[in-house]
């Protein structure tokens, strides 16, 4: 299975900060990389698909980039509602998809 | 509006069985593959099983193969997960998730919508 490694595992930031989360795949996955946001006690929510496409309704302060093995999720200006855990997920190793271990973003 | 509603979770002893259901509404259910994804307490997300829109293709994670069975009843807009020989390590929140198309986890696929989850606890 393709292994996904996120860094950092946790991150402290403040409202208004620019934040970048990194996801690395154990092999090349082209651009088949998705990002999800999960708030405490809630289901995950799709933010970005195929590396850089923003899901409908997601604020434009979120952006994704990358190709091959290295990917990033950037939040340009943190808002209070952005404090959550973020997961990357590869969809190259179809049908067995795998997730990163998560990055907890906290104040 | 797409809605997914899981049910059937609860407390079960090791070696026991449980059947989860996921009721869907707001979209053409048979046109989309569906998956089960679980999350152990305080841990990350793990894909468990997926079934294509027509139910013609079914896949499992190695951790549950031979013990779990996924199925769907398109006439009732419902997805199921039959869980047998449950282990302590199966304890988790179980989410159903809608794929972007009829095939399970196709290249470039993603989980568009998720249910709210149902908690399965395996303990003696």
Interface residues (C-beta under 8 A of the other chain):
Chain A: X30 X31 X32 X34 X36 X42 X43 X44 X45 X46 X49 X50 X55 X87 X89 X91 X92 X94 X95 X96 X97 X98 X99 X100 X101 X102
Chain B: X37 X44 X45 X46 X47 X50 X57 X59 X61 X95 X100 X104 X105 X106 X107 X108 X109 X110 X111 X112 X113 X114 X115 X116 X117
